[in-house]
Amino acid sequence: MRGRTSRIYLLLGLLFGLLAMISGIALVRGSRGQAGDLGRMVRIPVASRELKPGETLDASSLSWHDFPERLLPKGIISDPRDALGKRLVVSVGEGEPLFLSQLYVNDTALDPSSLPAGMCAFPLSSQVVSYPLHELRSGQRLDVISVGETEATVLLKDVEVMALSLPPGERDDGTYPSGGHVFLKLTEDEACLLARSLKTGQVELVLSGGSG
């Protein structure tokens, strides 16, 4: 019953967030040509073309639109520095404004050239661990625990968080959305060990003593 109630609250939260975003997009479109009636105008970045999920935003992704400052919706991006270099979670239509909730946060691009020979980046989904991934940072050290039906054992010790790919950040109520991945820097043997453990049981993450 508790899980069902949580899912209902999550769906309601997503619905209200979507309605707020749609209202903001409608406001931006409706403000065009009405500068004289809406008070002080500010310039905000909008999509210069159809933008796809997973796309990394650069200067060519954005154009500019005048918008009344007093009507700026909460969460809308008004400073391009908040958007440039970030990846989109969802598609954005040409001319539509950008919202912080549409961007991944703590999203560090993986550079394969930074991996020594024999090392790999293992993606671990937030859906298979209890540890809140938004609390992690690249460079931190973790222990990975394998959890079976009757016992738990330390599977991997002192592994490095190589990168994070997380959905939009903190909500108004202080909670964080689910989803995302943490990329662990592992040897090939460690990656195989972790993959087997995920197939046969559950794993958990704990910060190790060497965490930064």
C-alpha positions as a Markdown table, in Angstrom:
| # | Residue | x | y | z |
|---|---|---|---|---|
| 1 | Met | 0.0 | 0.0 | 0.0 |
| 2 | Arg | 2.8 | 2.4 | 0.9 |
| 3 | Gly | 4.6 | 1.7 | -2.5 |
| 4 | Arg | 1.3 | 2.4 | -4.3 |
| 5 | Thr | 0.8 | 5.7 | -2.5 |
| 6 | Ser | 4.4 | 6.8 | -3.3 |
| 7 | Arg | 3.8 | 6.0 | -6.9 |
| 8 | Ile | 0.6 | 8.1 | -6.9 |
| 9 | Tyr | 2.5 | 11.1 | -5.3 |
| 10 | Leu | 5.3 | 10.7 | -7.9 |
| 11 | Leu | 2.9 | 10.7 | -10.8 |
| 12 | Leu | 1.1 | 13.8 | -9.4 |
| 13 | Gly | 4.4 | 15.6 | -8.9 |
| 14 | Leu | 5.4 | 14.9 | -12.5 |
| 15 | Leu | 2.0 | 16.0 | -13.8 |
| 16 | Phe | 2.2 | 19.3 | -11.9 |
| 17 | Gly | 5.7 | 19.9 | -13.1 |
| 18 | Leu | 4.7 | 19.2 | -16.7 |
| 19 | Leu | 1.8 | 21.6 | -16.5 |
| 20 | Ala | 4.0 | 24.3 | -15.1 |
| 21 | Met | 6.5 | 23.8 | -18.0 |
| 22 | Ile | 3.7 | 23.9 | -20.6 |
| 23 | Ser | 2.4 | 27.1 | -19.1 |
| 24 | Gly | 5.9 | 28.7 | -19.2 |
| 25 | Ile | 6.3 | 27.7 | -22.9 |
| 26 | Ala | 2.8 | 29.2 | -23.7 |
| 27 | Leu | 3.8 | 32.4 | -21.8 |
| 28 | Val | 7.0 | 32.8 | -23.9 |
| 29 | Arg | 5.2 | 32.3 | -27.2 |
| 30 | Gly | 2.4 | 34.6 | -26.2 |
| 31 | Ser | 4.7 | 37.4 | -25.1 |
| 32 | Arg | 6.0 | 37.9 | -28.7 |
| 33 | Gly | 4.9 | 41.2 | -30.1 |
| 34 | Gln | 3.5 | 42.5 | -26.7 |
| 35 | Ala | 6.6 | 44.2 | -25.3 |
| 36 | Gly | 4.8 | 47.5 | -24.8 |
| 37 | Asp | 2.1 | 45.9 | -22.5 |
| 38 | Leu | 4.2 | 43.7 | -20.3 |
| 39 | Gly | 6.7 | 45.9 | -18.6 |
| 40 | Arg | 10.5 | 45.5 | -18.5 |
| 41 | Met | 11.7 | 42.9 | -20.9 |
| 42 | Val | 14.8 | 40.6 | -20.5 |
| 43 | Arg | 16.5 | 38.4 | -23.1 |
| 44 | Ile | 16.3 | 34.6 | -22.5 |
| 45 | Pro | 17.8 | 31.7 | -24.5 |
| 46 | Val | 15.4 | 29.6 | -26.5 |
| 47 | Ala | 16.0 | 26.6 | -28.7 |
| 48 | Ser | 17.3 | 27.7 | -32.1 |
| 49 | Arg | 16.1 | 24.4 | -33.6 |
| 50 | Glu | 14.5 | 21.1 | -32.6 |
| 51 | Leu | 16.7 | 19.7 | -29.9 |
| 52 | Lys | 16.8 | 16.0 | -29.1 |
| 53 | Pro | 17.1 | 14.1 | -25.8 |
| 54 | Gly | 20.7 | 13.5 | -24.9 |
| 55 | Glu | 22.0 | 16.4 | -27.0 |
| 56 | Thr | 24.7 | 18.6 | -25.5 |
| 57 | Leu | 23.8 | 22.3 | -25.7 |
| 58 | Asp | 26.3 | 24.7 | -27.3 |
| 59 | Ala | 26.0 | 28.3 | -28.7 |
| 60 | Ser | 24.5 | 27.0 | -31.9 |
| 61 | Ser | 21.6 | 25.4 | -29.9 |
| 62 | Leu | 20.4 | 28.7 | -28.6 |
| 63 | Ser | 18.8 | 31.9 | -30.0 |
| 64 | Trp | 17.4 | 34.8 | -28.0 |
| 65 | His | 13.9 | 36.1 | -27.2 |
| 66 | Asp | 12.6 | 39.1 | -25.3 |
| 67 | Phe | 10.4 | 38.1 | -22.3 |
| 68 | Pro | 8.7 | 40.2 | -19.6 |
| 69 | Glu | 10.8 | 39.9 | -16.4 |
| 70 | Arg | 7.8 | 39.9 | -14.1 |
| 71 | Leu | 6.3 | 36.8 | -15.9 |
| 72 | Leu | 9.4 | 34.6 | -15.9 |
| 73 | Pro | 8.2 | 31.1 | -14.8 |
| 74 | Lys | 10.1 | 29.4 | -12.0 |
| 75 | Gly | 12.9 | 27.2 | -13.2 |
| 76 | Ile | 13.2 | 28.9 | -16.6 |
| 77 | Ile | 16.8 | 29.4 | -17.8 |
| 78 | Ser | 17.6 | 33.1 | -18.2 |
| 79 | Asp | 21.4 | 32.8 | -18.1 |
| 80 | Pro | 22.9 | 30.8 | -21.0 |
| 81 | Arg | 25.8 | 29.7 | -18.7 |
| 82 | Asp | 23.2 | 27.5 | -16.9 |
| 83 | Ala | 22.6 | 25.6 | -20.2 |
| 84 | Leu | 25.8 | 25.5 | -22.2 |
| 85 | Gly | 27.6 | 22.2 | -22.0 |
| 86 | Lys | 24.6 | 20.5 | -20.4 |
| 87 | Arg | 22.7 | 17.5 | -21.8 |
| 88 | Leu | 19.0 | 17.5 | -22.4 |
| 89 | Val | 16.7 | 15.0 | -20.7 |
| 90 | Val | 13.8 | 15.6 | -23.1 |
| 91 | Ser | 13.3 | 17.1 | -26.6 |
| 92 | Val | 12.7 | 20.9 | -26.9 |
| 93 | Gly | 10.9 | 22.4 | -29.9 |
| 94 | Glu | 12.3 | 25.2 | -31.9 |
| 95 | Gly | 11.7 | 28.6 | -30.3 |
| 96 | Glu | 10.7 | 27.0 | -26.9 |
| 97 | Pro | 12.4 | 28.2 | -23.7 |
| 98 | Leu | 14.6 | 26.0 | -21.7 |
| 99 | Phe | 14.0 | 24.9 | -18.1 |
| 100 | Leu | 16.5 | 23.6 | -15.5 |
| 101 | Ser | 14.3 | 20.5 | -15.1 |
| 102 | Gln | 15.0 | 19.6 | -18.7 |
| 103 | Leu | 18.8 | 19.2 | -18.1 |
| 104 | Tyr | 20.9 | 16.6 | -16.6 |
| 105 | Val | 22.8 | 17.7 | -13.5 |
| 106 | Asn | 26.2 | 16.5 | -12.2 |
| 107 | Asp | 26.6 | 15.1 | -15.7 |
| 108 | Thr | 30.3 | 14.6 | -16.4 |
| 109 | Ala | 31.2 | 13.5 | -19.9 |
| 110 | Leu | 33.3 | 10.3 | -20.0 |
| 111 | Asp | 36.6 | 10.6 | -21.7 |
| 112 | Pro | 37.8 | 7.1 | -22.8 |
| 113 | Ser | 41.3 | 8.4 | -23.2 |
| 114 | Ser | 41.5 | 9.0 | -19.5 |
| 115 | Leu | 41.1 | 5.3 | -18.7 |
| 116 | Pro | 44.4 | 3.3 | -18.3 |
| 117 | Ala | 44.8 | 0.1 | -20.2 |
| 118 | Gly | 42.7 | -2.7 | -18.7 |
| 119 | Met | 40.3 | -0.3 | -16.9 |
| 120 | Cys | 36.6 | 0.4 | -17.8 |
| 121 | Ala | 33.8 | 2.7 | -16.7 |
| 122 | Phe | 31.0 | 0.5 | -15.3 |
| 123 | Pro | 27.5 | 2.2 | -15.3 |
| 124 | Leu | 25.5 | 1.4 | -12.2 |
| 125 | Ser | 21.8 | 2.4 | -12.2 |
| 126 | Ser | 20.2 | 4.2 | -9.3 |
| 127 | Gln | 17.4 | 1.6 | -9.6 |
| 128 | Val | 19.7 | -1.2 | -8.2 |
| 129 | Val | 21.2 | 0.7 | -5.3 |
| 130 | Ser | 19.8 | 2.5 | -2.3 |
| 131 | Tyr | 22.6 | 5.1 | -2.0 |
| 132 | Pro | 21.3 | 8.6 | -3.1 |
| 133 | Leu | 23.4 | 9.2 | -6.2 |
| 134 | His | 22.9 | 13.0 | -6.0 |
| 135 | Glu | 25.1 | 12.9 | -2.9 |
| 136 | Leu | 28.1 | 11.6 | -4.9 |
| 137 | Arg | 30.8 | 13.5 | -6.7 |
| 138 | Ser | 33.4 | 12.5 | -9.3 |
| 139 | Gly | 36.6 | 11.3 | -7.7 |
| 140 | Gln | 35.0 | 10.0 | -4.5 |
| 141 | Arg | 35.9 | 6.4 | -3.4 |
| 142 | Leu | 33.3 | 3.8 | -2.7 |
| 143 | Asp | 33.0 | 0.2 | -1.4 |
| 144 | Val | 30.6 | -2.1 | -3.2 |
| 145 | Ile | 28.7 | -4.6 | -1.1 |
| 146 | Ser | 27.1 | -7.7 | -2.5 |
| 147 | Val | 23.8 | -8.5 | -0.7 |
| 148 | Gly | 22.4 | -12.0 | -0.8 |
| 149 | Glu | 19.3 | -13.5 | 0.9 |
| 150 | Thr | 21.1 | -14.4 | 4.1 |
| 151 | Glu | 24.4 | -12.5 | 4.1 |
| 152 | Ala | 26.3 | -9.5 | 2.7 |
| 153 | Thr | 29.9 | -9.3 | 1.8 |
| 154 | Val | 32.3 | -6.6 | 0.5 |
| 155 | Leu | 32.6 | -7.2 | -3.2 |
| 156 | Leu | 34.9 | -4.3 | -4.2 |
| 157 | Lys | 36.9 | -1.9 | -2.1 |
| 158 | Asp | 37.9 | 1.7 | -2.7 |
| 159 | Val | 36.7 | 2.1 | -6.2 |
| 160 | Glu | 36.6 | 5.5 | -7.9 |
| 161 | Val | 33.5 | 7.4 | -9.0 |
| 162 | Met | 34.5 | 8.3 | -12.5 |
| 163 | Ala | 31.4 | 10.3 | -13.6 |
| 164 | Leu | 27.7 | 10.8 | -12.9 |
| 165 | Ser | 24.7 | 11.2 | -15.1 |
| 166 | Leu | 21.7 | 12.3 | -13.2 |
| 167 | Pro | 18.2 | 13.7 | -14.0 |
| 168 | Pro | 17.1 | 17.2 | -12.9 |
| 169 | Gly | 17.9 | 18.3 | -9.4 |
| 170 | Glu | 16.2 | 19.1 | -6.2 |
| 171 | Arg | 12.4 | 19.6 | -6.2 |
| 172 | Asp | 10.6 | 22.4 | -4.2 |
| 173 | Asp | 9.9 | 19.9 | -1.4 |
| 174 | Gly | 13.6 | 19.1 | -1.0 |
| 175 | Thr | 13.4 | 15.6 | -2.6 |
| 176 | Tyr | 15.2 | 14.4 | -5.6 |
| 177 | Pro | 13.9 | 12.6 | -8.7 |
| 178 | Ser | 14.9 | 8.9 | -9.2 |
| 179 | Gly | 17.0 | 7.7 | -12.1 |
| 180 | Gly | 20.5 | 8.2 | -13.4 |
| 181 | His | 23.7 | 6.3 | -13.3 |
| 182 | Val | 27.1 | 6.4 | -11.5 |
| 183 | Phe | 30.1 | 5.3 | -13.5 |
| 184 | Leu | 32.6 | 3.3 | -11.5 |
| 185 | Lys | 36.3 | 3.0 | -12.6 |
| 186 | Leu | 36.9 | -0.7 | -12.5 |
| 187 | Thr | 39.4 | -3.3 | -13.9 |
| 188 | Glu | 37.9 | -5.7 | -16.4 |
| 189 | Asp | 37.9 | -8.5 | -13.8 |
| 190 | Glu | 36.1 | -6.2 | -11.3 |
| 191 | Ala | 33.5 | -5.3 | -13.9 |
| 192 | Cys | 32.8 | -8.9 | -14.6 |
| 193 | Leu | 32.5 | -9.7 | -10.9 |
| 194 | Leu | 30.1 | -6.8 | -10.4 |
| 195 | Ala | 28.0 | -7.8 | -13.4 |
| 196 | Arg | 27.7 | -11.4 | -12.1 |
| 197 | Ser | 26.7 | -10.1 | -8.7 |
| 198 | Leu | 24.0 | -7.9 | -10.2 |
| 199 | Lys | 22.6 | -11.0 | -12.0 |
| 200 | Thr | 22.4 | -13.1 | -8.9 |
| 201 | Gly | 21.6 | -10.6 | -6.1 |
| 202 | Gln | 21.7 | -7.0 | -5.0 |
| 203 | Val | 24.5 | -4.5 | -4.5 |
| 204 | Glu | 24.8 | -1.5 | -2.3 |
| 205 | Leu | 27.3 | 1.4 | -2.2 |
| 206 | Val | 29.0 | 2.8 | 0.9 |
| 207 | Leu | 31.6 | 5.6 | 1.1 |
| 208 | Ser | 35.0 | 4.4 | 1.9 |
| 209 | Gly | 37.5 | 6.0 | 4.3 |
| 210 | Gly | 39.5 | 7.5 | 1.4 |
| 211 | Ser | 36.5 | 9.5 | 0.0 |
| 212 | Gly | 37.2 | 13.1 | -0.9 |
